[in-house]
Amino acid sequence: MPIFEYHCNTCKKEFERLVFAGEEGKIICPDCQSKDVTKKMSAVSFMGAGLSKCATGSPKGFS
């Protein structure tokens, strides 16, 4: 259940939404209720067991 960032093409608001499987086409703007929204590209980081540094693979000693 990833969180995606969206941009409303009607009122220009930017918002985030937790999207469940099958809901991708049902996203509406929380301000104007428009369905004319665009998913934005956003930065992602992954943290897990054994990962203590930045997910980009930075050299040791750099965060």
A tleap script that builds the chain and sets N, CA, C and O, in Angstrom:
source leaprc.protein.ff14SB
mol = sequence {
  NMET PRO ILE PHE GLU TYR HIE CYS ASN THR
  CYS LYS LYS GLU PHE GLU ARG LEU VAL PHE
  ALA GLY GLU GLU GLY LYS ILE ILE CYS PRO
  ASP CYS GLN SER LYS ASP VAL THR LYS LYS
  MET SER ALA VAL SER PHE MET GLY ALA GLY
  LEU SER LYS CYS ALA THR GLY SER PRO LYS
  GLY PHE CSER
}
set mol.1.N position { 0.832 -1.180 0.000 }
set mol.1.CA position { 0.000 0.000 0.000 }
set mol.1.C position { 0.877 1.244 0.000 }
set mol.1.O position { 1.128 1.829 1.054 }
set mol.2.N position { 1.336 1.643 -1.155 }
set mol.2.CA position { 2.220 2.809 -1.234 }
set mol.2.C position { 1.463 4.129 -1.136 }
set mol.2.O position { 0.274 4.213 -1.442 }
set mol.3.N position { 2.180 5.141 -0.706 }
set mol.3.CA position { 1.646 6.502 -0.683 }
set mol.3.C position { 2.175 7.213 -1.924 }
set mol.3.O position { 3.383 7.247 -2.161 }
set mol.4.N position { 1.270 7.777 -2.708 }
set mol.4.CA position { 1.638 8.487 -3.920 }
set mol.4.C position { 1.326 9.963 -3.772 }
set mol.4.O position { 0.442 10.351 -3.008 }
set mol.5.N position { 2.063 10.785 -4.516 }
set mol.5.CA position { 1.820 12.225 -4.568 }
set mol.5.C position { 1.068 12.525 -5.858 }
set mol.5.O position { 1.367 11.968 -6.914 }
set mol.6.N position { 0.083 13.419 -5.750 }
set mol.6.CA position { -0.738 13.795 -6.897 }
set mol.6.C position { -0.809 15.306 -7.034 }
set mol.6.O position { -0.603 16.050 -6.076 }
set mol.7.N position { -1.109 15.740 -8.260 }
set mol.7.CA position { -1.325 17.152 -8.579 }
set mol.7.C position { -2.692 17.262 -9.240 }
set mol.7.O position { -2.969 16.557 -10.211 }
set mol.8.N position { -3.551 18.141 -8.723 }
set mol.8.CA position { -4.867 18.362 -9.320 }
set mol.8.C position { -4.709 19.356 -10.473 }
set mol.8.O position { -4.203 20.462 -10.285 }
set mol.9.N position { -5.140 18.956 -11.644 }
set mol.9.CA position { -5.031 19.820 -12.815 }
set mol.9.C position { -6.120 20.890 -12.854 }
set mol.9.O position { -6.054 21.812 -13.668 }
set mol.10.N position { -7.119 20.775 -11.982 }
set mol.10.CA position { -8.201 21.750 -11.933 }
set mol.10.C position { -7.883 22.893 -10.974 }
set mol.10.O position { -7.874 24.057 -11.373 }
set mol.11.N position { -7.619 22.559 -9.700 }
set mol.11.CA position { -7.381 23.619 -8.704 }
set mol.11.C position { -5.906 23.788 -8.345 }
set mol.11.O position { -5.557 24.674 -7.564 }
set mol.12.N position { -5.038 22.948 -8.907 }
set mol.12.CA position { -3.575 23.029 -8.741 }
set mol.12.C position { -3.082 22.584 -7.357 }
set mol.12.O position { -1.910 22.784 -7.038 }
set mol.13.N position { -3.936 21.996 -6.544 }
set mol.13.CA position { -3.514 21.508 -5.228 }
set mol.13.C position { -2.653 20.257 -5.396 }
set mol.13.O position { -2.882 19.451 -6.298 }
set mol.14.N position { -1.660 20.105 -4.518 }
set mol.14.CA position { -0.858 18.889 -4.466 }
set mol.14.C position { -1.212 18.158 -3.185 }
set mol.14.O position { -1.361 18.777 -2.131 }
set mol.15.N position { -1.348 16.835 -3.272 }
set mol.15.CA position { -1.757 16.051 -2.123 }
set mol.15.C position { -1.184 14.652 -2.205 }
set mol.15.O position { -0.724 14.221 -3.262 }
set mol.16.N position { -1.212 13.945 -1.087 }
set mol.16.CA position { -0.736 12.567 -1.011 }
set mol.16.C position { -1.921 11.656 -0.743 }
set mol.16.O position { -2.909 12.065 -0.131 }
set mol.17.N position { -1.812 10.413 -1.209 }
set mol.17.CA position { -2.896 9.472 -0.998 }
set mol.17.C position { -2.322 8.060 -0.831 }
set mol.17.O position { -1.464 7.635 -1.603 }
set mol.18.N position { -2.797 7.358 0.163 }
set mol.18.CA position { -2.487 5.945 0.350 }
set mol.18.C position { -3.358 5.182 -0.636 }
set mol.18.O position { -4.585 5.255 -0.568 }
set mol.19.N position { -2.730 4.446 -1.556 }
set mol.19.CA position { -3.467 3.810 -2.640 }
set mol.19.C position { -3.449 2.291 -2.481 }
set mol.19.O position { -2.388 1.667 -2.464 }
set mol.20.N position { -4.621 1.719 -2.368 }
set mol.20.CA position { -4.767 0.267 -2.295 }
set mol.20.C position { -4.857 -0.294 -3.711 }
set mol.20.O position { -5.170 0.440 -4.648 }
set mol.21.N position { -4.587 -1.584 -3.872 }
set mol.21.CA position { -4.659 -2.224 -5.184 }
set mol.21.C position { -6.046 -2.030 -5.780 }
set mol.21.O position { -7.054 -2.262 -5.114 }
set mol.22.N position { -6.090 -1.605 -7.036 }
set mol.22.CA position { -7.349 -1.408 -7.734 }
set mol.22.C position { -7.952 -0.024 -7.585 }
set mol.22.O position { -8.977 0.259 -8.205 }
set mol.23.N position { -7.354 0.851 -6.784 }
set mol.23.CA position { -7.896 2.197 -6.579 }
set mol.23.C position { -7.202 3.265 -7.413 }
set mol.23.O position { -7.540 4.443 -7.302 }
set mol.24.N position { -6.244 2.881 -8.242 }
set mol.24.CA position { -5.445 3.865 -8.961 }
set mol.24.C position { -6.300 4.822 -9.795 }
set mol.24.O position { -5.982 6.009 -9.870 }
set mol.25.N position { -7.365 4.345 -10.416 }
set mol.25.CA position { -8.196 5.190 -11.272 }
set mol.25.C position { -9.302 5.909 -10.533 }
set mol.25.O position { -10.126 6.572 -11.162 }
set mol.26.N position { -9.344 5.799 -9.206 }
set mol.26.CA position { -10.435 6.387 -8.427 }
set mol.26.C position { -9.981 7.559 -7.556 }
set mol.26.O position { -10.691 7.946 -6.628 }
set mol.27.N position { -8.825 8.118 -7.838 }
set mol.27.CA position { -8.276 9.199 -7.027 }
set mol.27.C position { -8.972 10.513 -7.388 }
set mol.27.O position { -9.091 10.861 -8.562 }
set mol.28.N position { -9.428 11.236 -6.366 }
set mol.28.CA position { -10.042 12.548 -6.579 }
set mol.28.C position { -9.350 13.581 -5.686 }
set mol.28.O position { -8.795 13.245 -4.640 }
set mol.29.N position { -9.394 14.829 -6.115 }
set mol.29.CA position { -8.801 15.924 -5.351 }
set mol.29.C position { -9.620 16.146 -4.074 }
set mol.29.O position { -10.846 16.232 -4.136 }
set mol.30.N position { -8.952 16.239 -2.920 }
set mol.30.CA position { -9.682 16.449 -1.665 }
set mol.30.C position { -10.291 17.851 -1.549 }
set mol.30.O position { -11.185 18.064 -0.729 }
set mol.31.N position { -9.821 18.806 -2.356 }
set mol.31.CA position { -10.347 20.172 -2.285 }
set mol.31.C position { -11.529 20.404 -3.222 }
set mol.31.O position { -12.587 20.866 -2.793 }
set mol.32.N position { -11.345 20.083 -4.503 }
set mol.32.CA position { -12.388 20.417 -5.486 }
set mol.32.C position { -13.137 19.194 -6.014 }
set mol.32.O position { -14.052 19.336 -6.827 }
set mol.33.N position { -12.764 18.000 -5.565 }
set mol.33.CA position { -13.410 16.740 -5.959 }
set mol.33.C position { -13.225 16.390 -7.435 }
set mol.33.O position { -13.955 15.549 -7.959 }
set mol.34.N position { -12.269 17.013 -8.109 }
set mol.34.CA position { -11.999 16.717 -9.512 }
set mol.34.C position { -11.295 15.364 -9.643 }
set mol.34.O position { -10.512 14.967 -8.780 }
set mol.35.N position { -11.592 14.675 -10.733 }
set mol.35.CA position { -10.901 13.418 -11.048 }
set mol.35.C position { -9.737 13.663 -11.999 }
set mol.35.O position { -9.037 12.723 -12.377 }
set mol.36.N position { -9.524 14.921 -12.389 }
set mol.36.CA position { -8.443 15.288 -13.307 }
set mol.36.C position { -7.160 15.500 -12.504 }
set mol.36.O position { -6.736 16.633 -12.275 }
set mol.37.N position { -6.554 14.395 -12.084 }
set mol.37.CA position { -5.340 14.446 -11.274 }
set mol.37.C position { -4.215 13.701 -11.974 }
set mol.37.O position { -4.455 12.785 -12.760 }
set mol.38.N position { -2.984 14.104 -11.679 }
set mol.38.CA position { -1.798 13.492 -12.257 }
set mol.38.C position { -0.902 12.988 -11.146 }
set mol.38.O position { -0.623 13.708 -10.188 }
set mol.39.N position { -0.448 11.740 -11.274 }
set mol.39.CA position { 0.488 11.183 -10.294 }
set mol.39.C position { 1.852 11.809 -10.532 }
set mol.39.O position { 2.328 11.857 -11.666 }
set mol.40.N position { 2.479 12.285 -9.470 }
set mol.40.CA position { 3.794 12.924 -9.566 }
set mol.40.C position { 4.893 11.900 -9.335 }
set mol.40.O position { 4.688 10.896 -8.653 }
set mol.41.N position { 6.044 12.160 -9.900 }
set mol.41.CA position { 7.231 11.370 -9.592 }
set mol.41.C position { 7.755 11.850 -8.255 }
set mol.41.O position { 7.796 13.054 -8.000 }
set mol.42.N position { 8.155 10.927 -7.400 }
set mol.42.CA position { 8.679 11.330 -6.101 }
set mol.42.C position { 9.853 10.450 -5.723 }
set mol.42.O position { 10.015 9.342 -6.235 }
set mol.43.N position { 10.662 10.963 -4.823 }
set mol.43.CA position { 11.827 10.225 -4.351 }
set mol.43.C position { 11.372 9.104 -3.431 }
set mol.43.O position { 10.395 9.247 -2.697 }
set mol.44.N position { 12.084 7.995 -3.477 }
set mol.44.CA position { 11.755 6.834 -2.665 }
set mol.44.C position { 13.003 6.388 -1.931 }
set mol.44.O position { 14.103 6.413 -2.484 }
set mol.45.N position { 12.831 5.987 -0.702 }
set mol.45.CA position { 13.954 5.367 0.000 }
set mol.45.C position { 13.443 4.087 0.621 }
set mol.45.O position { 12.292 3.998 1.048 }
set mol.46.N position { 14.315 3.099 0.664 }
set mol.46.CA position { 13.965 1.807 1.230 }
set mol.46.C position { 14.878 1.550 2.413 }
set mol.46.O position { 16.099 1.667 2.307 }
set mol.47.N position { 14.290 1.206 3.512 }
set mol.47.CA position { 15.060 0.867 4.702 }
set mol.47.C position { 14.615 -0.525 5.130 }
set mol.47.O position { 13.437 -0.871 5.040 }
set mol.48.N position { 15.564 -1.305 5.590 }
set mol.48.CA position { 15.217 -2.650 6.035 }
set mol.48.C position { 16.354 -3.229 6.835 }
set mol.48.O position { 17.305 -2.530 7.185 }
set mol.49.N position { 16.256 -4.481 7.118 }
set mol.49.CA position { 17.281 -5.167 7.905 }
set mol.49.C position { 18.643 -5.028 7.231 }
set mol.49.O position { 18.794 -5.331 6.048 }
set mol.50.N position { 19.608 -4.578 7.976 }
set mol.50.CA position { 20.970 -4.459 7.459 }
set mol.50.C position { 21.235 -3.169 6.704 }
set mol.50.O position { 22.368 -2.930 6.286 }
set mol.51.N position { 20.235 -2.338 6.518 }
set mol.51.CA position { 20.431 -1.079 5.812 }
set mol.51.C position { 20.429 0.054 6.823 }
set mol.51.O position { 19.392 0.381 7.401 }
set mol.52.N position { 21.581 0.642 7.032 }
set mol.52.CA position { 21.649 1.723 7.998 }
set mol.52.C position { 22.037 3.037 7.344 }
set mol.52.O position { 22.029 4.079 8.000 }
set mol.53.N position { 22.370 3.006 6.089 }
set mol.53.CA position { 22.762 4.207 5.356 }
set mol.53.C position { 21.718 4.545 4.309 }
set mol.53.O position { 20.736 3.824 4.135 }
set mol.54.N position { 21.934 5.609 3.641 }
set mol.54.CA position { 21.051 6.068 2.581 }
set mol.54.C position { 20.868 4.975 1.526 }
set mol.54.O position { 21.817 4.260 1.205 }
set mol.55.N position { 19.666 4.842 0.993 }
set mol.55.CA position { 19.351 3.803 0.022 }
set mol.55.C position { 20.037 4.030 -1.315 }
set mol.55.O position { 19.992 3.150 -2.174 }
set mol.56.N position { 20.673 5.181 -1.521 }
set mol.56.CA position { 21.317 5.459 -2.798 }
set mol.56.C position { 22.688 4.820 -2.901 }
set mol.56.O position { 23.345 4.914 -3.938 }
set mol.57.N position { 23.128 4.165 -1.821 }
set mol.57.CA position { 24.420 3.498 -1.859 }
set mol.57.C position { 25.578 4.451 -1.643 }
set mol.57.O position { 26.637 4.275 -2.244 }
set mol.58.N position { 25.402 5.453 -0.801 }
set mol.58.CA position { 26.472 6.411 -0.559 }
set mol.58.C position { 27.642 5.714 0.143 }
set mol.58.O position { 27.438 4.731 0.855 }
set mol.59.N position { 28.851 6.213 -0.052 }
set mol.59.CA position { 30.021 5.613 0.576 }
set mol.59.C position { 29.908 5.653 2.095 }
set mol.59.O position { 29.214 6.503 2.653 }
set mol.60.N position { 30.585 4.739 2.749 }
set mol.60.CA position { 30.562 4.698 4.220 }
set mol.60.C position { 31.016 6.027 4.775 }
set mol.60.O position { 31.943 6.652 4.260 }
set mol.61.N position { 30.345 6.454 5.839 }
set mol.61.CA position { 30.692 7.709 6.468 }
set mol.61.C position { 29.881 8.890 5.981 }
set mol.61.O position { 29.935 9.972 6.565 }
set mol.62.N position { 29.122 8.682 4.900 }
set mol.62.CA position { 28.278 9.748 4.376 }
set mol.62.C position { 26.827 9.353 4.576 }
set mol.62.O position { 26.458 8.201 4.348 }
set mol.63.N position { 26.003 10.299 5.001 }
set mol.63.CA position { 24.573 10.009 5.181 }
set mol.63.C position { 23.753 10.903 4.304 }
set mol.63.O position { 22.525 10.816 4.309 }
savepdb mol mol.pdb
quit
